[in-house]
Amino acid sequence: MIIDAVTEYDTVCVGLSERSDAEQLEFGSTARRVSRDVPGNIAVVRGRELLKPDGSDRTLADLTAAEKIT
């Protein structure tokens, strides 16, 4: 699904999760599949999570602030 959606782009950026290597082997790795199957340039990045997908008041406030500056 992801691979079909990004094949028209020259460069695709995928983020690595914070999971351990063992968890990635057990559940598969989106970044690994994309880097293997997408033609063209792949940028694989890892960074800290800035917004938690938990629907908390703090996350909603941060999203609102981000919308105002974009």
N, C-alpha and C positions, 0 to 999 in steps of 0.2 A: 504494500500500500504506500508506504513512504517512498520506496524506490521508484514506483510509477509516477509519483507526484513531482519528483525532483530531476527526472532525466533530461528535462529541457534546459536546465541551468548549467552554466560553465563551472561554477564552484558551489559546493554544498558544505555547510558547516553543521557538524553534529557535536553534541556535548556528551561527555562521559558522565555516568552516574557516580555516586559515592559508594556504590556497592563494592564488596571485595572481589578479587579475581575468582574465588570459588563460587560466589553467587552469580557472577556473570556467566560462568561455564554452565551452571545448572539451569539458568533461565534464558540463556542466549544474550547476545549483545547487539542492540540496534546499531551502535556505531560500527561494530565489526561487520555486520551484514551490509550496511550502507557502503563502507569502504571497500568491500569485496565486489558488490554488484552494481554500483553506480559508475558510469563512465565519466571521465573528467576529473577535476580537482576536488579533493576532500580535505577539509580542515577539521581536525578533531581537537576539541578543547575540553579542559576540565577547569572548573571554577567553583567557588563556594556558592551556595544557594542564597540568593538575595531575597527572594520572596518564597514563603512556604505556601504550598497549595492547600491550605487548611481552612480558608474562608474566615479567618480570624479578623477581628476589627483592625488589628495592626496591618495585616496584609491588604485589606480593603483600603485603608488610608494610604498606604504606600502606592497602590495601583492608581488611586485617584490623583495623587501628587505626580506620578509618572505621566499620566495622561495630559496633565496641564503643561508639561514641559516638552511634549513631543508635537 
